């Protein structure tokens, strides 16, 4: 089993920044890819960004140029730096871990709320 612990959500004004962190523990040898999904009220959960152990990344078009994903393999932690935040970025953000970049893995964090006010 893999446990994911998220931190870093909160309330920010439009144009501001937040950094999310997700630390993995447990059977981490089975993990190759980690990523962030988000779910806004009334909407489906969508992939925001993902990164694999080699450093290859994926981003949804709406966050390209504003969000940056990174990974510290020594700490088994993935980060999502979110800049130039917009009200439409408001959602619960979930950390996800699995084997394949860009595909939903079997492990999820508890979610962290990000609220961007206009």
C-alpha positions as CSV (number, residue, x, y, z in Angstrom):
1,X,0.0,0.0,0.0
2,X,1.0,3.6,-0.6
3,X,-0.1,6.5,1.5
4,X,-0.2,10.1,0.1
5,X,-0.2,13.1,2.4
6,X,-1.1,16.5,0.8
7,X,-0.6,20.0,2.1
8,X,-0.5,23.5,0.8
9,X,-4.1,24.4,-0.2
10,X,-5.9,27.6,0.9
11,X,-7.5,30.8,-0.1
12,X,-5.8,33.2,-2.4
13,X,-6.8,36.2,-4.5
14,X,-6.7,36.0,-8.3
15,X,-3.2,36.4,-9.6
16,X,-1.7,34.9,-6.5
17,X,0.3,31.8,-5.9
18,X,0.1,28.6,-3.9
19,X,2.3,25.5,-3.7
20,X,0.9,22.1,-3.1
21,X,3.0,19.2,-1.7
22,X,2.3,15.5,-1.7
23,X,4.5,13.1,0.2
24,X,4.4,9.4,-0.5
25,X,5.1,6.6,2.0
26,X,4.7,2.9,2.2
27,X,5.3,0.6,-0.8
28,X,6.8,3.4,-2.9
29,X,8.9,1.1,-5.1
30,X,5.7,0.4,-7.0
31,X,5.3,4.1,-7.9
32,X,6.6,5.6,-11.1
33,X,4.2,8.4,-11.8
34,X,2.6,11.0,-9.5
35,X,0.3,13.7,-10.3
36,X,-2.4,16.1,-9.4
37,X,-6.1,16.0,-10.2
38,X,-8.8,18.5,-9.4
39,X,-12.5,18.4,-9.0
40,X,-14.7,21.5,-8.9
41,X,-18.4,21.3,-7.8
42,X,-20.6,19.7,-10.4
43,X,-17.6,18.8,-12.6
44,X,-15.7,15.6,-13.2
45,X,-12.3,15.1,-11.8
46,X,-9.6,16.1,-14.2
47,X,-5.9,15.6,-14.6
48,X,-4.0,18.9,-13.9
49,X,-0.4,17.7,-14.1
50,X,1.7,14.6,-13.7
51,X,5.4,13.7,-13.6
52,X,7.2,10.4,-13.7
53,X,10.4,9.3,-12.0
54,X,12.4,10.3,-15.1
55,X,11.1,13.9,-14.9
56,X,8.7,13.7,-17.9
57,X,5.7,16.0,-17.3
58,X,2.2,16.5,-18.5
59,X,-0.1,19.5,-18.1
60,X,-3.7,20.2,-19.0
61,X,-3.8,23.0,-21.5
62,X,-5.6,25.4,-19.1
63,X,-2.6,25.5,-16.7
64,X,0.3,25.5,-19.1
65,X,2.6,28.4,-18.4
66,X,1.1,29.0,-15.0
67,X,1.6,25.7,-13.0
68,X,4.9,23.8,-12.6
69,X,5.1,20.2,-11.3
70,X,8.3,18.9,-9.8
71,X,9.5,15.9,-7.9
72,X,12.1,15.2,-5.2
73,X,12.7,11.5,-5.5
74,X,14.9,11.4,-2.4
75,X,11.9,12.7,-0.3
76,X,9.3,10.8,-2.3
77,X,7.5,14.1,-2.7
78,X,5.8,15.9,-5.6
79,X,5.1,19.6,-5.7
80,X,2.7,21.7,-7.7
81,X,3.7,25.4,-7.9
82,X,0.6,27.3,-9.0
83,X,1.1,30.9,-10.2
84,X,-1.3,33.5,-11.7
85,X,-4.2,31.7,-10.2
86,X,-7.6,32.3,-11.6
87,X,-11.1,31.8,-10.0
88,X,-11.7,28.9,-12.4
89,X,-8.8,27.0,-10.7
90,X,-10.9,26.7,-7.6
91,X,-11.4,23.0,-6.8
92,X,-10.3,20.3,-4.5
93,X,-6.9,19.1,-5.6
94,X,-6.0,15.4,-5.2
95,X,-2.6,13.8,-5.3
96,X,-2.5,10.6,-7.3
97,X,0.2,7.9,-7.7
98,X,0.6,4.9,-9.9
99,X,2.6,3.3,-12.6
100,X,1.9,5.2,-15.8
101,X,2.3,8.9,-16.6
102,X,-1.0,10.6,-17.3
103,X,-3.1,7.6,-16.2
104,X,-5.0,7.5,-12.9
105,X,-3.1,5.3,-10.4
106,X,-4.7,3.4,-7.6
107,X,-3.6,5.6,-4.8
108,X,-5.2,8.9,-3.8
109,X,-4.6,11.6,-1.2
110,X,-7.4,13.0,0.9
111,X,-7.6,16.2,-1.1
112,X,-6.9,19.8,-0.4
113,X,-9.1,22.8,-1.1
114,X,-7.8,25.6,-3.3
115,X,-10.1,28.6,-3.5
116,X,-9.2,31.6,-5.7
117,X,-11.2,34.7,-5.1
118,X,-11.9,37.3,-7.8
